[in-house]
Amino acid sequence: MALRSRAFVTLQYLLPQHAVTALVHRLTRSQMPWLRRLLIRGFSWLYAVDLADAAQRDADAYRSFNEFFTRGLAPGARRLPTAARAIASPCDGTVSERGTISGERLLQAQLRAKSRWYTLGELLGEESEAHDFAGGEFATIYLAPYNYHRVHMPLDGRLTGLRYLPGRLFSVSTATAALIPRLYARNERVVCRFATAAGPLAVVFVGALNVGSIAIVGFGDLTPARPRAARAFAVPTPAPAFARGEELGRFNMGSTIIVLLPRGAGRWAREFVPGATVRMGAPIGELAG
């Protein structure tokens, strides 16, 4: 298995990642009936997709594979926490890591012989913004291909910053996270910053191989970007407000979400640990009293 993982990572270094992803982007948006049906039916069989909680349960009703992949939920399919101080999971997925930020270092993967780390400045693209979250809390959630792929707000907040950061498009699987240094800070990503009652909040969309685009509500598709250069987007006045549980954006194909909280803002739930499965809206932590 270790040899297979290393071969998979080596292949990713050799692949023209953006070219492959651009091809996937085109294919998944095609509305050609035969291709759309082939992709949707093949994917549904491979991943045993369950449409029970989808707003549209008829797979043949989707106009493209991407529309099927980013399908919305039926009303009431996810329940938000009733407690006012609860932190809601922003997405469906599996917890990769979570914990307290060590100074300005975040844990990428805990290995037997060593651990892999990256820094807040590398992730956010701005060293000045890293200080807001130094010593705070972080959570990394991996969205597998079969997961629901829309991302929602973990807390009530008002958008204060939006930035696109170019990078590679490595897979964000467990094997890749264990082998590629600074993975999440090297991949293409979109950083959303918010002002909340608990202080600043960051929700980082990390791109990956075959992630055709990252879309943010009110701004549309921010990736793929041309040119691939760091860019800050102007936030309208008044700044958009998002309620806890409200849709924030989506991945067009799967990837990873990283949530950052400032020091002393709250704590993660006891059952919210690496390897745990989460569903959007479920309580994953609690703000400090």
GUTIBA-86997 format. One record per residue (C-alpha): chain; x, y, z. Coordinates in steps of 0.2 Angstrom, whole numbers, plus 5000, padded with zeros to 4 digits. Example, Ala and Ser with C-alpha at 12.3 -4.5 7.8 and 13.67 -1.06 7.14 Angstrom:
GUTIBA-86997
{mol=A c1=5062 c2=4978 c3=5039}
{mol=A c1=5068 c2=4995 c3=5036}
This chain:
GUTIBA-86997
{mol=A c1=5000 c2=5000 c3=5000}
{mol=A c1=5014 c2=5012 c3=5004}
{mol=A c1=5022 c2=5009 c3=4987}
{mol=A c1=5006 c2=5011 c3=4978}
{mol=A c1=5003 c2=5028 c3=4988}
{mol=A c1=5020 c2=5034 c3=4983}
{mol=A c1=5018 c2=5029 c3=4965}
{mol=A c1=5001 c2=5039 c3=4965}
{mol=A c1=5010 c2=5054 c3=4972}
{mol=A c1=5024 c2=5053 c3=4959}
{mol=A c1=5011 c2=5052 c3=4945}
{mol=A c1=5003 c2=5068 c3=4951}
{mol=A c1=5020 c2=5078 c3=4951}
{mol=A c1=5022 c2=5072 c3=4932}
{mol=A c1=5004 c2=5076 c3=4927}
{mol=A c1=4999 c2=5092 c3=4919}
{mol=A c1=4987 c2=5095 c3=4933}
{mol=A c1=4978 c2=5111 c3=4926}
{mol=A c1=4977 c2=5104 c3=4909}
{mol=A c1=4969 c2=5087 c3=4915}
{mol=A c1=4957 c2=5097 c3=4927}
{mol=A c1=4952 c2=5109 c3=4912}
{mol=A c1=4947 c2=5094 c3=4902}
{mol=A c1=4937 c2=5087 c3=4917}
{mol=A c1=4929 c2=5104 c3=4918}
{mol=A c1=4923 c2=5103 c3=4900}
{mol=A c1=4917 c2=5085 c3=4901}
{mol=A c1=4907 c2=5087 c3=4917}
{mol=A c1=4898 c2=5103 c3=4910}
{mol=A c1=4893 c2=5095 c3=4894}
{mol=A c1=4875 c2=5093 c3=4890}
{mol=A c1=4877 c2=5080 c3=4877}
{mol=A c1=4863 c2=5067 c3=4882}
{mol=A c1=4874 c2=5052 c3=4879}
{mol=A c1=4889 c2=5059 c3=4888}
{mol=A c1=4879 c2=5066 c3=4903}
{mol=A c1=4870 c2=5049 c3=4905}
{mol=A c1=4886 c2=5039 c3=4904}
{mol=A c1=4895 c2=5050 c3=4917}
{mol=A c1=4880 c2=5051 c3=4929}
{mol=A c1=4876 c2=5032 c3=4928}
{mol=A c1=4894 c2=5027 c3=4929}
{mol=A c1=4898 c2=5038 c3=4944}
{mol=A c1=4882 c2=5033 c3=4953}
{mol=A c1=4887 c2=5014 c3=4951}
{mol=A c1=4905 c2=5017 c3=4956}
{mol=A c1=4901 c2=5027 c3=4972}
{mol=A c1=4883 c2=5019 c3=4976}
{mol=A c1=4876 c2=5037 c3=4976}
{mol=A c1=4860 c2=5039 c3=4986}
{mol=A c1=4848 c2=5053 c3=4980}
{mol=A c1=4836 c2=5051 c3=4995}
{mol=A c1=4840 c2=5068 c3=5002}
{mol=A c1=4842 c2=5077 c3=4985}
{mol=A c1=4830 c2=5090 c3=4980}
{mol=A c1=4829 c2=5081 c3=4963}
{mol=A c1=4829 c2=5063 c3=4965}
{mol=A c1=4828 c2=5058 c3=4946}
{mol=A c1=4846 c2=5057 c3=4940}
{mol=A c1=4840 c2=5059 c3=4922}
{mol=A c1=4833 c2=5076 c3=4926}
{mol=A c1=4850 c2=5084 c3=4928}
{mol=A c1=4856 c2=5093 c3=4913}
{mol=A c1=4875 c2=5089 c3=4915}
{mol=A c1=4886 c2=5079 c3=4927}
{mol=A c1=4891 c2=5094 c3=4936}
{mol=A c1=4873 c2=5099 c3=4940}
{mol=A c1=4871 c2=5081 c3=4946}
{mol=A c1=4887 c2=5082 c3=4956}
{mol=A c1=4883 c2=5099 c3=4965}
{mol=A c1=4864 c2=5094 c3=4967}
{mol=A c1=4855 c2=5103 c3=4981}
{mol=A c1=4847 c2=5095 c3=4996}
{mol=A c1=4828 c2=5093 c3=4999}
{mol=A c1=4820 c2=5104 c3=5012}
{mol=A c1=4823 c2=5097 c3=5029}
{mol=A c1=4837 c2=5085 c3=5024}
{mol=A c1=4849 c2=5093 c3=5036}
{mol=A c1=4845 c2=5100 c3=5053}
{mol=A c1=4854 c2=5114 c3=5061}
{mol=A c1=4859 c2=5115 c3=5079}
{mol=A c1=4846 c2=5122 c3=5091}
{mol=A c1=4860 c2=5129 c3=5103}
{mol=A c1=4864 c2=5147 c3=5099}
{mol=A c1=4883 c2=5144 c3=5103}
{mol=A c1=4885 c2=5128 c3=5092}
{mol=A c1=4897 c2=5128 c3=5078}
{mol=A c1=4889 c2=5119 c3=5063}
{mol=A c1=4898 c2=5108 c3=5051}
{mol=A c1=4900 c2=5117 c3=5035}
{mol=A c1=4899 c2=5102 c3=5024}
{mol=A c1=4897 c2=5083 c3=5023}
{mol=A c1=4914 c2=5074 c3=5024}
{mol=A c1=4927 c2=5066 c3=5034}
{mol=A c1=4938 c2=5075 c3=5047}
{mol=A c1=4956 c2=5075 c3=5042}
{mol=A c1=4963 c2=5084 c3=5056}
{mol=A c1=4957 c2=5096 c3=5069}
{mol=A c1=4964 c2=5105 c3=5085}
{mol=A c1=4973 c2=5120 c3=5092}
{mol=A c1=4985 c2=5130 c3=5080}
{mol=A c1=5002 c2=5128 c3=5087}
{mol=A c1=5008 c2=5146 c3=5086}
{mol=A c1=5005 c2=5149 c3=5068}
{mol=A c1=5007 c2=5131 c3=5063}
{mol=A c1=4993 c2=5119 c3=5058}
{mol=A c1=4994 c2=5100 c3=5058}
{mol=A c1=4992 c2=5092 c3=5040}
{mol=A c1=4995 c2=5074 c3=5045}
{mol=A c1=5000 c2=5064 c3=5060}
{mol=A c1=5012 c2=5051 c3=5055}
{mol=A c1=5021 c2=5037 c3=5065}
{mol=A c1=5038 c2=5044 c3=5063}
{mol=A c1=5034 c2=5062 c3=5060}
{mol=A c1=5021 c2=5075 c3=5058}
{mol=A c1=5018 c2=5086 c3=5043}
{mol=A c1=5014 c2=5105 c3=5046}
{mol=A c1=5011 c2=5121 c3=5036}
{mol=A c1=5008 c2=5139 c3=5042}
{mol=A c1=4994 c2=5151 c3=5043}
{mol=A c1=5003 c2=5163 c3=5032}
{mol=A c1=5006 c2=5150 c3=5019}
{mol=A c1=4988 c2=5145 c3=5019}
{mol=A c1=4980 c2=5162 c3=5019}
{mol=A c1=4992 c2=5171 c3=5007}
{mol=A c1=4995 c2=5185 c3=5019}
{mol=A c1=5006 c2=5185 c3=5035}
{mol=A c1=4997 c2=5200 c3=5042}
{mol=A c1=4981 c2=5190 c3=5043}
{mol=A c1=4989 c2=5175 c3=5051}
{mol=A c1=4990 c2=5184 c3=5068}
{mol=A c1=4971 c2=5184 c3=5069}
{mol=A c1=4971 c2=5165 c3=5071}
{mol=A c1=4988 c2=5161 c3=5079}
{mol=A c1=4984 c2=5150 c3=5094}
{mol=A c1=4966 c2=5147 c3=5088}
{mol=A c1=4957 c2=5132 c3=5082}
{mol=A c1=4957 c2=5124 c3=5065}
{mol=A c1=4947 c2=5110 c3=5057}
{mol=A c1=4951 c2=5101 c3=5040}
{mol=A c1=4936 c2=5092 c3=5032}
{mol=A c1=4939 c2=5081 c3=5017}
{mol=A c1=4924 c2=5080 c3=5004}
{mol=A c1=4925 c2=5063 c3=4995}
{mol=A c1=4917 c2=5061 c3=4978}
{mol=A c1=4901 c2=5054 c3=4984}
{mol=A c1=4898 c2=5068 c3=4997}
{mol=A c1=4886 c2=5082 c3=4996}
{mol=A c1=4897 c2=5096 c3=4988}
{mol=A c1=4889 c2=5112 c3=4994}
{mol=A c1=4897 c2=5122 c3=5008}
{mol=A c1=4888 c2=5131 c3=5021}
{mol=A c1=4892 c2=5144 c3=5035}
{mol=A c1=4897 c2=5136 c3=5052}
{mol=A c1=4892 c2=5153 c3=5061}
{mol=A c1=4883 c2=5169 c3=5058}
{mol=A c1=4895 c2=5181 c3=5049}
{mol=A c1=4898 c2=5195 c3=5038}
{mol=A c1=4910 c2=5194 c3=5023}
{mol=A c1=4925 c2=5205 c3=5025}
{mol=A c1=4937 c2=5197 c3=5013}
{mol=A c1=4938 c2=5186 c3=4998}
{mol=A c1=4955 c2=5180 c3=4990}
{mol=A c1=4960 c2=5168 c3=4976}
{mol=A c1=4977 c2=5160 c3=4978}
{mol=A c1=4984 c2=5150 c3=4963}
{mol=A c1=4994 c2=5134 c3=4966}
{mol=A c1=4995 c2=5116 c3=4961}
{mol=A c1=4981 c2=5104 c3=4960}
{mol=A c1=4987 c2=5088 c3=4970}
{mol=A c1=4974 c2=5076 c3=4976}
{mol=A c1=4969 c2=5079 c3=4994}
{mol=A c1=4967 c2=5061 c3=4999}
{mol=A c1=4974 c2=5054 c3=5015}
{mol=A c1=4989 c2=5046 c3=5006}
{mol=A c1=4993 c2=5063 c3=4997}
{mol=A c1=4992 c2=5072 c3=5014}
{mol=A c1=5004 c2=5060 c3=5022}
{mol=A c1=5017 c2=5062 c3=5008}
{mol=A c1=5016 c2=5079 c3=5001}
{mol=A c1=5023 c2=5093 c3=5012}
{mol=A c1=5012 c2=5109 c3=5014}
{mol=A c1=4999 c2=5101 c3=5003}
{mol=A c1=4985 c2=5113 c3=5008}
{mol=A c1=4995 c2=5128 c3=5006}
{mol=A c1=5002 c2=5123 c3=4989}
{mol=A c1=4986 c2=5119 c3=4981}
{mol=A c1=4975 c2=5132 c3=4973}
{mol=A c1=4962 c2=5139 c3=4985}
{mol=A c1=4949 c2=5152 c3=4989}
{mol=A c1=4950 c2=5161 c3=5006}
{mol=A c1=4934 c2=5168 c3=5014}
{mol=A c1=4935 c2=5179 c3=5029}
{mol=A c1=4921 c2=5184 c3=5040}
{mol=A c1=4917 c2=5195 c3=5055}
{mol=A c1=4907 c2=5185 c3=5068}
{mol=A c1=4901 c2=5188 c3=5086}
{mol=A c1=4916 c2=5177 c3=5091}
{mol=A c1=4929 c2=5187 c3=5081}
{mol=A c1=4936 c2=5183 c3=5064}
{mol=A c1=4932 c2=5167 c3=5055}
{mol=A c1=4940 c2=5160 c3=5040}
{mol=A c1=4933 c2=5146 c3=5028}
{mol=A c1=4946 c2=5140 c3=5015}
{mol=A c1=4941 c2=5131 c3=5000}
{mol=A c1=4956 c2=5120 c3=4994}
{mol=A c1=4956 c2=5115 c3=4976}
{mol=A c1=4962 c2=5098 c3=4970}
{mol=A c1=4965 c2=5087 c3=4955}
{mol=A c1=4949 c2=5087 c3=4944}
{mol=A c1=4941 c2=5101 c3=4954}
{mol=A c1=4934 c2=5110 c3=4939}
{mol=A c1=4930 c2=5126 c3=4949}
{mol=A c1=4926 c2=5134 c3=4966}
{mol=A c1=4911 c2=5145 c3=4967}
{mol=A c1=4906 c2=5157 c3=4980}
{mol=A c1=4888 c2=5163 c3=4982}
{mol=A c1=4886 c2=5181 c3=4975}
{mol=A c1=4903 c2=5180 c3=4966}
{mol=A c1=4901 c2=5164 c3=4954}
{mol=A c1=4915 c2=5153 c3=4949}
{mol=A c1=4932 c2=5160 c3=4955}
{mol=A c1=4942 c2=5145 c3=4948}
{mol=A c1=4948 c2=5141 c3=4935}
{mol=A c1=4956 c2=5158 c3=4935}
{mol=A c1=4965 c2=5167 c3=4920}
{mol=A c1=4978 c2=5172 c3=4923}
{mol=A c1=4982 c2=5161 c3=4938}
{mol=A c1=4988 c2=5175 c3=4949}
{mol=A c1=4983 c2=5180 c3=4967}
{mol=A c1=4968 c2=5191 c3=4967}
{mol=A c1=4958 c2=5200 c3=4981}
{mol=A c1=4940 c2=5202 c3=4976}
{mol=A c1=4931 c2=5218 c3=4981}
{mol=A c1=4917 c2=5215 c3=4995}
{mol=A c1=4901 c2=5225 c3=4991}
{mol=A c1=4895 c2=5238 c3=5003}
{mol=A c1=4886 c2=5234 c3=5014}
{mol=A c1=4895 c2=5217 c3=5016}
{mol=A c1=4885 c2=5202 c3=5013}
{mol=A c1=4879 c2=5193 c3=5028}
{mol=A c1=4877 c2=5174 c3=5030}
{mol=A c1=4867 c2=5165 c3=5043}
{mol=A c1=4873 c2=5149 c3=5051}
{mol=A c1=4869 c2=5135 c3=5039}
{mol=A c1=4866 c2=5146 c3=5024}
{mol=A c1=4875 c2=5141 c3=5008}
{mol=A c1=4892 c2=5149 c3=5005}
{mol=A c1=4899 c2=5141 c3=4990}
{mol=A c1=4902 c2=5124 c3=4982}
{mol=A c1=4915 c2=5113 c3=4974}
{mol=A c1=4913 c2=5107 c3=4957}
{mol=A c1=4921 c2=5090 c3=4960}
{mol=A c1=4928 c2=5086 c3=4978}
{mol=A c1=4941 c2=5093 c3=4989}
{mol=A c1=4944 c2=5100 c3=5007}
{mol=A c1=4937 c2=5114 c3=5018}
{mol=A c1=4948 c2=5122 c3=5032}
{mol=A c1=4939 c2=5132 c3=5046}
{mol=A c1=4949 c2=5144 c3=5057}
{mol=A c1=4944 c2=5151 c3=5073}
{mol=A c1=4954 c2=5164 c3=5084}
{mol=A c1=4962 c2=5160 c3=5100}
{mol=A c1=4949 c2=5157 c3=5114}
{mol=A c1=4934 c2=5158 c3=5103}
{mol=A c1=4928 c2=5140 c3=5106}
{mol=A c1=4932 c2=5122 c3=5106}
{mol=A c1=4928 c2=5107 c3=5096}
{mol=A c1=4916 c2=5093 c3=5101}
{mol=A c1=4923 c2=5077 c3=5109}
{mol=A c1=4917 c2=5066 c3=5095}
{mol=A c1=4923 c2=5078 c3=5081}
{mol=A c1=4940 c2=5069 c3=5079}
{mol=A c1=4951 c2=5063 c3=5064}
{mol=A c1=4942 c2=5050 c3=5054}
{mol=A c1=4924 c2=5055 c3=5060}
{mol=A c1=4911 c2=5057 c3=5047}
{mol=A c1=4901 c2=5073 c3=5048}
{mol=A c1=4886 c2=5080 c3=5039}
{mol=A c1=4882 c2=5098 c3=5035}
{mol=A c1=4873 c2=5107 c3=5049}
{mol=A c1=4878 c2=5094 c3=5063}
{mol=A c1=4886 c2=5102 c3=5079}
{mol=A c1=4905 c2=5100 c3=5078}
{mol=A c1=4909 c2=5112 c3=5092}
{mol=A c1=4904 c2=5126 c3=5104}
{mol=A c1=4909 c2=5144 c3=5105}
{mol=A c1=4916 c2=5150 c3=5122}
{mol=A c1=4903 c2=5157 c3=5134}
